């Protein structure tokens, strides 16, 4: 089982330098950000698939949600719940 660090204090996030974050939302154990380019990145606890990567794998590293990219969708808004992630997208 993967170890996932759950922190109750701010921590720096290692995103590629050219990304500008336009929105962020935190669930109880996961986080999602939207970039100005409309990409969605998620990380944290993924037990219920809330990270959107098509599996239940948890990750301490922010990963782009490729499902949206493959379908030509641009993320506009994100809201994380305890075990869910909701996004509004544009085609």
PyMOL CGO cylinders between C-alpha atoms (Angstrom):
from pymol import cmd
from pymol.cgo import CYLINDER

trace = [
    CYLINDER, 0.00, 0.00, 0.00, 1.25, 3.47, -0.85, 0.3, 1, 1, 1, 1, 1, 1,
    CYLINDER, 1.25, 3.47, -0.85, 1.99, 5.89, 1.95, 0.3, 1, 1, 1, 1, 1, 1,
    CYLINDER, 1.99, 5.89, 1.95, 0.22, 9.22, 1.49, 0.3, 1, 1, 1, 1, 1, 1,
    CYLINDER, 0.22, 9.22, 1.49, 1.20, 12.16, 3.65, 0.3, 1, 1, 1, 1, 1, 1,
    CYLINDER, 1.20, 12.16, 3.65, -1.83, 13.93, 5.11, 0.3, 1, 1, 1, 1, 1, 1,
    CYLINDER, -1.83, 13.93, 5.11, -0.81, 17.29, 6.51, 0.3, 1, 1, 1, 1, 1, 1,
    CYLINDER, -0.81, 17.29, 6.51, -2.79, 19.73, 8.60, 0.3, 1, 1, 1, 1, 1, 1,
    CYLINDER, -2.79, 19.73, 8.60, -0.51, 22.62, 7.63, 0.3, 1, 1, 1, 1, 1, 1,
    CYLINDER, -0.51, 22.62, 7.63, 0.43, 24.39, 4.37, 0.3, 1, 1, 1, 1, 1, 1,
    CYLINDER, 0.43, 24.39, 4.37, 2.98, 22.69, 2.16, 0.3, 1, 1, 1, 1, 1, 1,
    CYLINDER, 2.98, 22.69, 2.16, 4.68, 23.72, -1.08, 0.3, 1, 1, 1, 1, 1, 1,
    CYLINDER, 4.68, 23.72, -1.08, 3.46, 21.95, -4.19, 0.3, 1, 1, 1, 1, 1, 1,
    CYLINDER, 3.46, 21.95, -4.19, 5.85, 20.95, -6.96, 0.3, 1, 1, 1, 1, 1, 1,
    CYLINDER, 5.85, 20.95, -6.96, 4.03, 21.82, -10.21, 0.3, 1, 1, 1, 1, 1, 1,
    CYLINDER, 4.03, 21.82, -10.21, 5.81, 22.49, -13.51, 0.3, 1, 1, 1, 1, 1, 1,
    CYLINDER, 5.81, 22.49, -13.51, 7.07, 26.09, -13.53, 0.3, 1, 1, 1, 1, 1, 1,
    CYLINDER, 7.07, 26.09, -13.53, 5.08, 27.18, -16.58, 0.3, 1, 1, 1, 1, 1, 1,
    CYLINDER, 5.08, 27.18, -16.58, 1.70, 26.38, -14.97, 0.3, 1, 1, 1, 1, 1, 1,
    CYLINDER, 1.70, 26.38, -14.97, -0.40, 29.14, -13.45, 0.3, 1, 1, 1, 1, 1, 1,
    CYLINDER, -0.40, 29.14, -13.45, -3.09, 27.97, -11.05, 0.3, 1, 1, 1, 1, 1, 1,
    CYLINDER, -3.09, 27.97, -11.05, -6.47, 29.67, -11.45, 0.3, 1, 1, 1, 1, 1, 1,
    CYLINDER, -6.47, 29.67, -11.45, -8.57, 27.60, -9.01, 0.3, 1, 1, 1, 1, 1, 1,
    CYLINDER, -8.57, 27.60, -9.01, -8.03, 25.19, -6.14, 0.3, 1, 1, 1, 1, 1, 1,
    CYLINDER, -8.03, 25.19, -6.14, -10.29, 23.01, -4.00, 0.3, 1, 1, 1, 1, 1, 1,
    CYLINDER, -10.29, 23.01, -4.00, -9.52, 20.70, -1.11, 0.3, 1, 1, 1, 1, 1, 1,
    CYLINDER, -9.52, 20.70, -1.11, -11.44, 17.60, -0.09, 0.3, 1, 1, 1, 1, 1, 1,
    CYLINDER, -11.44, 17.60, -0.09, -10.93, 15.86, 3.21, 0.3, 1, 1, 1, 1, 1, 1,
    CYLINDER, -10.93, 15.86, 3.21, -7.91, 13.94, 1.86, 0.3, 1, 1, 1, 1, 1, 1,
    CYLINDER, -7.91, 13.94, 1.86, -7.32, 15.15, -1.69, 0.3, 1, 1, 1, 1, 1, 1,
    CYLINDER, -7.32, 15.15, -1.69, -6.74, 18.39, -3.59, 0.3, 1, 1, 1, 1, 1, 1,
    CYLINDER, -6.74, 18.39, -3.59, -7.44, 19.58, -7.12, 0.3, 1, 1, 1, 1, 1, 1,
    CYLINDER, -7.44, 19.58, -7.12, -6.19, 22.61, -9.04, 0.3, 1, 1, 1, 1, 1, 1,
    CYLINDER, -6.19, 22.61, -9.04, -7.12, 24.07, -12.40, 0.3, 1, 1, 1, 1, 1, 1,
    CYLINDER, -7.12, 24.07, -12.40, -4.51, 25.85, -14.47, 0.3, 1, 1, 1, 1, 1, 1,
    CYLINDER, -4.51, 25.85, -14.47, -5.12, 28.96, -16.57, 0.3, 1, 1, 1, 1, 1, 1,
    CYLINDER, -5.12, 28.96, -16.57, -4.89, 26.65, -19.58, 0.3, 1, 1, 1, 1, 1, 1,
    CYLINDER, -4.89, 26.65, -19.58, -7.82, 24.57, -18.32, 0.3, 1, 1, 1, 1, 1, 1,
    CYLINDER, -7.82, 24.57, -18.32, -5.90, 21.49, -17.18, 0.3, 1, 1, 1, 1, 1, 1,
    CYLINDER, -5.90, 21.49, -17.18, -6.97, 19.71, -14.00, 0.3, 1, 1, 1, 1, 1, 1,
    CYLINDER, -6.97, 19.71, -14.00, -4.32, 18.34, -11.62, 0.3, 1, 1, 1, 1, 1, 1,
    CYLINDER, -4.32, 18.34, -11.62, -5.18, 16.18, -8.60, 0.3, 1, 1, 1, 1, 1, 1,
    CYLINDER, -5.18, 16.18, -8.60, -3.35, 14.45, -5.77, 0.3, 1, 1, 1, 1, 1, 1,
    CYLINDER, -3.35, 14.45, -5.77, -3.96, 12.86, -2.38, 0.3, 1, 1, 1, 1, 1, 1,
    CYLINDER, -3.96, 12.86, -2.38, -6.10, 9.91, -1.35, 0.3, 1, 1, 1, 1, 1, 1,
    CYLINDER, -6.10, 9.91, -1.35, -7.66, 8.18, -4.37, 0.3, 1, 1, 1, 1, 1, 1,
    CYLINDER, -7.66, 8.18, -4.37, -9.45, 5.20, -2.79, 0.3, 1, 1, 1, 1, 1, 1,
    CYLINDER, -9.45, 5.20, -2.79, -12.82, 6.09, -4.36, 0.3, 1, 1, 1, 1, 1, 1,
    CYLINDER, -12.82, 6.09, -4.36, -11.51, 7.30, -7.72, 0.3, 1, 1, 1, 1, 1, 1,
    CYLINDER, -11.51, 7.30, -7.72, -11.89, 10.94, -6.72, 0.3, 1, 1, 1, 1, 1, 1,
    CYLINDER, -11.89, 10.94, -6.72, -8.58, 11.88, -8.35, 0.3, 1, 1, 1, 1, 1, 1,
    CYLINDER, -8.58, 11.88, -8.35, -10.04, 11.18, -11.79, 0.3, 1, 1, 1, 1, 1, 1,
    CYLINDER, -10.04, 11.18, -11.79, -7.20, 9.04, -13.15, 0.3, 1, 1, 1, 1, 1, 1,
    CYLINDER, -7.20, 9.04, -13.15, -9.35, 5.98, -13.86, 0.3, 1, 1, 1, 1, 1, 1,
    CYLINDER, -9.35, 5.98, -13.86, -8.08, 4.02, -10.86, 0.3, 1, 1, 1, 1, 1, 1,
    CYLINDER, -8.08, 4.02, -10.86, -8.10, 4.03, -7.05, 0.3, 1, 1, 1, 1, 1, 1,
    CYLINDER, -8.10, 4.03, -7.05, -4.41, 4.85, -6.62, 0.3, 1, 1, 1, 1, 1, 1,
    CYLINDER, -4.41, 4.85, -6.62, -3.36, 7.56, -4.15, 0.3, 1, 1, 1, 1, 1, 1,
    CYLINDER, -3.36, 7.56, -4.15, -0.52, 9.95, -4.95, 0.3, 1, 1, 1, 1, 1, 1,
    CYLINDER, -0.52, 9.95, -4.95, 1.48, 12.65, -3.18, 0.3, 1, 1, 1, 1, 1, 1,
    CYLINDER, 1.48, 12.65, -3.18, 2.44, 14.06, -6.60, 0.3, 1, 1, 1, 1, 1, 1,
    CYLINDER, 2.44, 14.06, -6.60, 0.09, 16.30, -8.58, 0.3, 1, 1, 1, 1, 1, 1,
    CYLINDER, 0.09, 16.30, -8.58, -0.90, 14.58, -11.83, 0.3, 1, 1, 1, 1, 1, 1,
    CYLINDER, -0.90, 14.58, -11.83, -2.81, 15.98, -14.79, 0.3, 1, 1, 1, 1, 1, 1,
    CYLINDER, -2.81, 15.98, -14.79, -6.18, 14.32, -15.42, 0.3, 1, 1, 1, 1, 1, 1,
    CYLINDER, -6.18, 14.32, -15.42, -5.57, 12.96, -18.92, 0.3, 1, 1, 1, 1, 1, 1,
    CYLINDER, -5.57, 12.96, -18.92, -9.20, 11.88, -19.41, 0.3, 1, 1, 1, 1, 1, 1,
    CYLINDER, -9.20, 11.88, -19.41, -10.16, 15.54, -19.96, 0.3, 1, 1, 1, 1, 1, 1,
    CYLINDER, -10.16, 15.54, -19.96, -7.26, 16.21, -22.32, 0.3, 1, 1, 1, 1, 1, 1,
    CYLINDER, -7.26, 16.21, -22.32, -8.10, 13.16, -24.44, 0.3, 1, 1, 1, 1, 1, 1,
    CYLINDER, -8.10, 13.16, -24.44, -11.65, 14.45, -24.91, 0.3, 1, 1, 1, 1, 1, 1,
    CYLINDER, -11.65, 14.45, -24.91, -10.68, 18.05, -25.63, 0.3, 1, 1, 1, 1, 1, 1,
    CYLINDER, -10.68, 18.05, -25.63, -12.32, 19.34, -22.44, 0.3, 1, 1, 1, 1, 1, 1,
    CYLINDER, -12.32, 19.34, -22.44, -11.16, 22.42, -20.55, 0.3, 1, 1, 1, 1, 1, 1,
    CYLINDER, -11.16, 22.42, -20.55, -11.75, 22.54, -16.78, 0.3, 1, 1, 1, 1, 1, 1,
    CYLINDER, -11.75, 22.54, -16.78, -13.35, 25.80, -15.62, 0.3, 1, 1, 1, 1, 1, 1,
    CYLINDER, -13.35, 25.80, -15.62, -14.37, 25.16, -12.00, 0.3, 1, 1, 1, 1, 1, 1,
    CYLINDER, -14.37, 25.16, -12.00, -13.60, 22.48, -9.40, 0.3, 1, 1, 1, 1, 1, 1,
    CYLINDER, -13.60, 22.48, -9.40, -15.20, 21.58, -6.06, 0.3, 1, 1, 1, 1, 1, 1,
    CYLINDER, -15.20, 21.58, -6.06, -13.87, 18.74, -3.92, 0.3, 1, 1, 1, 1, 1, 1,
    CYLINDER, -13.87, 18.74, -3.92, -16.06, 16.98, -1.38, 0.3, 1, 1, 1, 1, 1, 1,
    CYLINDER, -16.06, 16.98, -1.38, -15.02, 14.40, 1.23, 0.3, 1, 1, 1, 1, 1, 1,
    CYLINDER, -15.02, 14.40, 1.23, -14.64, 11.59, -1.36, 0.3, 1, 1, 1, 1, 1, 1,
    CYLINDER, -14.64, 11.59, -1.36, -15.61, 13.31, -4.60, 0.3, 1, 1, 1, 1, 1, 1,
    CYLINDER, -15.61, 13.31, -4.60, -14.41, 15.85, -7.14, 0.3, 1, 1, 1, 1, 1, 1,
    CYLINDER, -14.41, 15.85, -7.14, -16.84, 17.84, -9.27, 0.3, 1, 1, 1, 1, 1, 1,
    CYLINDER, -16.84, 17.84, -9.27, -15.70, 19.89, -12.24, 0.3, 1, 1, 1, 1, 1, 1,
    CYLINDER, -15.70, 19.89, -12.24, -17.37, 22.16, -14.76, 0.3, 1, 1, 1, 1, 1, 1,
    CYLINDER, -17.37, 22.16, -14.76, -15.84, 21.85, -18.21, 0.3, 1, 1, 1, 1, 1, 1,
    CYLINDER, -15.84, 21.85, -18.21, -16.01, 23.52, -21.62, 0.3, 1, 1, 1, 1, 1, 1,
    CYLINDER, -16.01, 23.52, -21.62, -15.65, 21.68, -24.90, 0.3, 1, 1, 1, 1, 1, 1,
]
cmd.load_cgo(trace, "trace")
